[in-house]
């Protein structure tokens, strides 16, 4: 097989990047209508990017990110079904900011700054159901809508106007069943911030899914180190070799849109160029099903992608009662992962139903918090299933200790095993900047270009 790094398909002499040419060619072979979003290619123009290693551990950089990024951007706080009833709440922490996201009415969600107006005590230190927001120190209490309810010994606070002594609020928005918050009162609306995400997800409505797993773990690296591992497929050969039999990693399509949104699509049901030989369709099906010894035959003219996609359509129908006969092989199989700056990654399509979130762990630039959400389509009939409870994984545990992640627990372990080494290597580096691939790491370039724009803001 021709080497992907030196062979004739490695360049871009004929225009579009090879990943885009390959994937759009796959879509040309579809027998069902292809969603317009999958045809919306937008490769980043080649350019150099200087990313200093200190950006991943410098306390001053972290301070600027808190001041100019986290305090100004829209960020996903929770799923709506995690707070289904009036009084249900989630505590969302990011650096020094802490918000109580609470359902205050059947159709209303608010986010209050998690600090008592008396002497600053944190009102809530965990998520859960509340009927009021009461300070555990001196008993100051607010109603669910943020209005003042009670002050012990109110006679001793003549300066307080009960009508205006309300809990300060952050802005709240919703999209795709997710709740977003923004602490900047001057920020534009969520709808503008999302750019083309709503139109791209119109055929995969995330509000029609429910949370079947939510796993949270602290990791020993900067939040950007963890995030960057999930916006490129370049590391697959070294970190996830078991995926090479069924995923076309080197032929991934990378797209960047606007300032906040990017995407990558990796074809499944096609073997990697990194293998010594190209697998035939039967071998690929066996590898995908984890049954190397199985007696599997394919109908004449059938491909591995067609066979596997039909299995996914049938499985989705059994689980939900819905008809998925119209979805393309691409939607049924491929890894279609979007990124919304600065830290949110929802997946399109149907085989990989994840959403990721990456946050700094308090004010420690050498550690972060990763959330992995698993989203299953809502059944056609019957009540909407309740959201799964959040599972917190300790430092001595493994992603595979969370059965809701299925076979992907091993994949997350493989990624996580590299994070601390990357963080330590960045601190040891004597280079002024890293070296990025022009195409396969174009989403990292795009991410840092947007980050630099925010960090340069002074007002």
C-alpha positions in Angstrom: 0.0 0.0 0.0 1.2 3.5 -0.8 2.4 5.4 2.3 -0.2 8.1 3.3 2.6 10.4 4.3 4.5 10.3 1.1 2.2 8.9 -1.5 0.6 10.8 -4.4 -2.7 11.4 -2.5 -1.0 13.3 0.3 -0.9 16.7 -1.3 -3.6 19.2 -2.3 -2.3 20.0 -5.8 -5.8 19.5 -7.3 -7.6 21.8 -5.0 -9.6 20.5 -2.1 -7.8 18.7 0.8 -7.6 14.9 0.4 -9.9 14.2 3.4 -12.6 16.4 1.9 -12.2 14.9 -1.6 -12.4 11.4 -0.2 -15.4 11.9 2.1 -17.4 13.9 -0.4 -16.7 11.1 -2.9 -18.2 8.6 -0.4 -21.3 10.8 -0.2 -21.6 10.7 -3.9 -22.1 6.9 -3.6 -25.1 7.2 -1.2 -28.4 5.9 -2.4 -30.4 8.1 -0.1 -30.7 11.9 0.0 -27.6 13.4 1.6 -28.3 16.2 4.2 -27.0 19.6 3.0 -24.9 19.9 6.2 -22.7 17.0 5.2 -22.0 18.8 1.9 -21.1 22.0 3.7 -17.3 21.8 3.3 -15.2 24.6 4.7 -11.5 23.8 4.9 -9.3 26.2 6.8 -6.8 28.1 4.6 -3.2 26.9 5.2 -1.3 29.1 7.6 1.3 28.8 10.4 0.2 29.0 14.0 2.6 29.8 16.9 1.2 28.2 20.0 3.7 28.7 22.9 3.9 25.8 25.3 3.4 28.2 28.3 -0.2 28.7 27.1 -1.0 25.3 28.7 0.4 26.0 32.2 1.1 29.7 32.7 -1.0 31.1 35.6 -1.2 34.5 33.8 -2.7 32.8 30.7 -5.2 31.1 33.0 -6.1 34.4 34.6 -6.7 36.0 31.2 -8.8 33.0 30.1 -11.0 33.4 33.1 -11.3 37.2 32.6 -11.7 37.3 28.8 -13.1 33.9 27.8 -15.0 32.2 30.6 -16.7 35.4 31.7 -17.8 36.3 28.2 -18.7 33.2 26.2 -21.8 31.0 26.1 -21.1 27.6 27.7 -23.1 24.5 28.2 -24.2 24.0 31.8 -26.5 20.9 31.7 -29.2 19.0 29.8 -32.8 20.2 30.3 -33.8 16.7 31.4 -31.3 16.9 34.2 -33.7 19.5 35.8 -37.1 18.4 34.7 -39.2 19.5 37.7 -39.6 23.0 39.2 -36.9 23.2 41.9 -34.5 20.9 40.3 -31.1 22.4 40.1 -27.5 21.9 38.9 -24.4 23.7 40.2 -22.2 24.7 37.4 -18.6 25.7 38.3 -16.0 27.3 36.0 -12.8 28.6 37.7 -14.1 31.0 40.4 -17.6 31.4 38.9 -20.3 29.2 40.4 -23.9 29.3 39.2 -27.1 27.6 40.4 -29.0 26.6 37.3 -32.6 26.0 38.5 -35.9 25.3 36.9 -38.1 28.0 38.3 -41.3 27.3 36.3 -42.4 24.5 33.9 -41.1 26.6 31.0 -38.4 28.7 32.7 -34.8 28.1 33.8 -32.7 30.7 35.5 -29.0 30.8 36.6 -28.2 32.6 39.9 -24.7 33.5 41.0 -23.9 31.0 43.8 -23.1 33.5 46.5 -25.1 34.9 49.5 -25.7 38.6 49.4 -25.0 38.8 53.1 -21.3 37.7 53.5 -20.7 35.7 50.4 -21.3 32.1 51.5 -21.8 29.6 48.7 -25.6 28.9 48.7 -25.3 25.4 47.1 -22.4 23.0 47.0 -24.2 20.2 45.1 -26.9 19.7 42.5 -30.4 18.5 43.6 -34.0 19.5 44.3 -34.7 22.7 46.2 -37.8 24.6 47.3 -35.8 27.7 48.2 -32.2 29.0 48.2 -31.1 29.3 51.8 -27.7 30.3 53.0 -26.3 27.7 55.4 -24.4 30.3 57.4 -26.9 32.9 58.6 -30.2 31.7 57.0 -30.7 34.5 54.4 -33.3 32.9 52.0 -34.5 33.6 48.5 -37.4 32.2 46.5 -36.7 30.1 43.3 -37.3 33.2 41.2 -34.4 35.0 43.0 -36.7 37.3 45.1 -36.0 37.8 48.8 -37.9 35.5 51.0 -36.5 35.9 54.5 -33.8 37.7 56.5 -33.3 36.5 60.1 -33.5 39.6 62.4 -34.6 41.8 59.4 -34.9 44.7 61.8 -31.1 44.9 62.0 -30.8 45.5 58.2 -32.7 48.7 57.6 -30.5 49.5 54.6 -32.0 46.5 52.6 -34.9 47.1 50.3 -36.6 43.7 50.1 -38.0 44.5 46.7 -34.5 44.9 45.1 -32.4 42.5 47.2 -32.5 39.8 44.6 -30.0 37.2 43.7 -27.9 38.3 40.7 -28.5 36.3 37.5 -26.5 35.1 34.6 -28.0 34.9 31.1 -29.6 31.6 30.1 -30.3 30.1 26.7 -31.3 26.7 25.4 -30.6 24.7 22.2 -30.8 21.0 21.3 -32.0 20.1 24.8 -28.9 21.7 26.4 -28.9 24.7 28.8 -26.3 27.4 28.2 -25.2 30.2 30.5 -23.3 33.4 30.0 -22.2 35.7 32.8 -21.6 38.7 30.5 -24.7 40.9 30.4 -23.4 42.5 27.1 -22.9 39.3 25.2 -24.9 38.7 22.1 -27.7 36.1 22.0 -27.0 32.4 22.0 -28.6 32.0 18.6 -25.9 34.2 17.1 -23.1 32.5 19.0 -24.2 29.1 17.7 -23.6 30.2 14.1 -24.5 27.3 11.8 -24.9 24.6 14.4 -28.7 24.7 14.6 -29.1 24.3 10.8 -26.5 21.5 10.7 -28.3 19.6 13.5 -31.8 20.1 12.1 -31.7 16.5 10.8 -30.3 15.1 14.1 -32.3 17.1 16.7 -30.5 16.7 20.0 -33.6 17.8 21.9 -35.1 14.5 20.7 -32.5 12.6 22.7 -32.2 11.8 26.4 -29.2 11.4 28.7 -28.4 7.7 29.2 -25.0 8.4 30.8 -23.0 11.3 32.3 -19.5 10.6 33.4 -17.2 13.2 35.0 -13.5 12.9 35.7 -10.6 15.1 36.7 -7.5 14.7 34.5 -3.9 15.8 35.2 -3.6 18.3 32.3 -4.7 21.7 31.1 -8.2 21.8 29.7 -6.8 22.6 26.2 -4.6 19.6 26.2 -7.6 17.3 26.8 -9.8 19.2 24.3 -7.3 19.1 21.5 -7.1 15.3 21.7 -10.8 15.2 20.6 -10.6 17.5 17.6 -8.2 15.6 15.4 -7.9 12.0 14.3 -4.2 12.3 13.6 -3.3 10.4 16.8 -5.5 7.3 16.0 -2.6 5.3 14.6 -0.5 5.5 17.8 -3.2 5.9 20.5 -6.1 3.8 19.1 -4.6 1.1 16.9 -7.6 -1.1 17.3 -9.7 1.4 15.4 -7.5 1.2 12.2 -9.4 -1.8 10.9 -12.7 0.1 10.7 -12.0 3.8 10.5 -10.4 5.9 7.7 -8.4 8.1 10.1 -6.0 9.7 7.6 -8.9 10.6 5.3 -10.9 12.5 7.9 -12.6 15.6 6.6 -12.0 18.8 8.6 -14.2 21.9 8.4 -14.1 25.2 10.1 -16.9 27.7 10.2 -17.1 31.3 11.5 -15.3 31.9 14.8 -16.9 29.4 17.1 -17.7 26.2 15.1 -15.7 23.5 13.5 -16.3 19.9 12.5 -14.6 16.6 11.6 -16.0 13.6 9.9 -14.3 10.2 10.0 -15.7 7.5 7.7 -16.4 4.1 9.4 -16.5 0.8 7.7 -13.3 1.5 5.7 -9.9 0.4 6.9 -7.1 2.8 7.6 -4.2 3.5 5.2 -1.9 2.8 8.1 -2.5 -0.9 7.9 -0.1 -3.1 6.0 -2.9 -4.0 3.6 -6.4 -3.0 2.8 -9.0 -5.2 4.5 -11.8 -6.7 2.4 -15.4 -6.0 3.3 -16.0 -9.2 5.2 -12.9 -8.6 7.4 -14.2 -5.0 8.1 -17.6 -6.3 9.2 -16.1 -8.9 11.4 -13.8 -6.3 13.0 -16.6 -3.9 13.5 -18.8 -6.5 15.2 -15.9 -7.8 17.3 -16.4 -11.3 15.8 -13.2 -12.3 14.0 -14.2 -16.0 13.9 -17.8 -15.5 12.8 -19.0 -17.0 9.6 -20.1 -13.9 7.8 -21.0 -13.6 4.1 -22.1 -10.5 2.2 -24.6 -10.4 -0.7 -22.9 -9.9 -4.1 -22.3 -6.1 -4.6 -22.8 -5.3 -0.9 -20.1 -3.2 0.9 -19.1 -3.3 4.6 -20.6 0.2 5.0 -24.0 -0.8 3.6 -24.2 -3.9 5.7 -23.1 -2.1 8.9 -25.4 0.9 8.2 -28.4 -1.5 7.8 -27.6 -3.1 11.2 -27.5 0.4 12.8 -30.8 1.3 11.2 -32.4 -1.9 12.5 -30.9 -1.4 16.0 -32.2 2.1 16.2 -35.7 1.0 15.2 -35.7 -1.8 17.8 -34.6 0.6 20.5 -36.9 3.5 19.7 -39.8 2.3 17.5 -38.9 5.0 15.0 -38.3 4.6 11.3 -34.6 5.3 10.3 -34.8 3.9 6.8 -34.2 7.3 5.3 -30.9 8.0 7.0 -27.8 7.7 4.8 -25.0 5.3 5.5 -22.9 8.3 6.6 -25.4 9.3 9.3 -25.7 5.8 10.5 -22.0 5.0 10.8 -19.6 7.9 10.6 -18.0 9.9 13.4 -19.5 13.4 12.8 -18.1 15.6 15.6 -18.8 19.3 16.0 -17.0 21.8 18.3 -18.5 24.9 19.8 -15.9 27.2 21.2 -14.6 27.2 23.8 -15.3 23.7 25.2 -18.4 21.9 23.9 -18.4 19.0 21.5 -21.8 17.4 20.4 -21.8 14.6 17.8 -24.1 14.4 14.8 -25.3 11.2 13.2 -26.4 8.2 15.1 -23.6 5.6 15.8 -21.6 7.7 18.2 -24.1 9.6 20.4 -21.8 11.7 22.6 -21.4 15.2 23.8 -18.1 16.3 25.6 -17.3 19.3 27.8 -13.8 20.4 29.0 -13.2 22.8 31.9 -10.3 24.1 34.0 -10.3 22.4 37.4 -10.8 25.5 39.6 -7.7 27.7 39.1 -5.2 24.9 38.5 -3.8 25.2 35.0 -2.3 21.7 35.3 -5.7 19.9 35.7 -9.1 19.9 34.2 -12.6 18.3 34.4 -14.0 16.3 31.5 -17.7 15.5 31.1 -18.9 12.8 28.7 -22.6 12.6 28.0 -24.2 9.7 26.2 -27.4 10.6 24.3 -29.9 8.1 23.1 -32.9 8.9 20.8 -36.2 9.2 22.7 -38.6 6.3 22.0 -41.5 7.1 19.7 -44.1 6.1 22.3 -44.3 6.2 26.0 -43.0 8.8 28.5 -39.6 10.4 28.0 -37.1 8.3 30.0 -35.5 10.1 32.9 -31.9 11.4 32.7 -29.2 9.1 34.0 -27.5 10.1 37.2 -24.1 11.7 37.0 -21.2 9.3 37.7 -18.0 10.7 39.1 -14.8 8.7 38.4 -12.0 8.9 41.0 -8.3 9.2 40.3 -7.8 5.5 40.9 -10.7 4.4 38.7 -10.9 3.9 34.9 -13.2 5.1 32.2 -14.0 1.4 31.7 -15.5 1.5 35.3 -18.4 3.4 33.7 -20.5 0.7 31.9 -22.6 3.4 30.2 -19.6 4.3 28.0 -19.6 0.8 26.5 -16.6 -0.1 24.3 -15.6 3.6 24.2 -14.3 3.4 27.8 -11.2 1.8 26.5 -10.8 4.6 23.9 -11.1 7.3 26.6 -8.5 5.4 28.7 -6.1 5.4 25.8 -6.5 9.2 25.4 -6.3 9.9 29.1 -3.1 7.8 29.5 -1.3 10.4 27.3 -2.6 13.6 29.0 -0.2 13.9 31.9 2.8 13.1 29.6 1.7 15.9 27.3 1.4 18.3 30.2 4.8 17.4 31.6 6.3 17.6 28.1 5.0 21.1 27.5 6.5 22.3 30.8 9.9 20.7 29.7 9.8 22.2 26.2 12.5 24.7 25.2 10.6 25.6 22.0 8.8 28.9 21.5 5.9 27.1 19.8 4.7 23.7 18.7 4.5 22.4 15.2 1.0 21.6 13.8 -0.1 19.8 10.7 -1.6 22.0 8.1 -4.9 20.1 7.5 -5.3 17.3 10.1 -4.7 19.7 12.9 -6.5 22.6 11.3 -9.2 22.6 14.0 -6.6 23.1 16.6 -5.3 26.1 14.6 -8.9 27.4 14.4 -9.5 27.0 18.1 -6.3 28.9 19.0 -7.0 31.7 16.6 -10.4 32.2 18.2 -8.8 31.9 21.7 -6.2 34.6 20.8 -9.0 36.9 19.6 -10.7 36.6 23.0 -7.5 37.0 24.9 -6.7 40.2 23.0 -9.9 41.9 24.1 -9.4 44.6 26.7 -12.9 46.0 27.2 
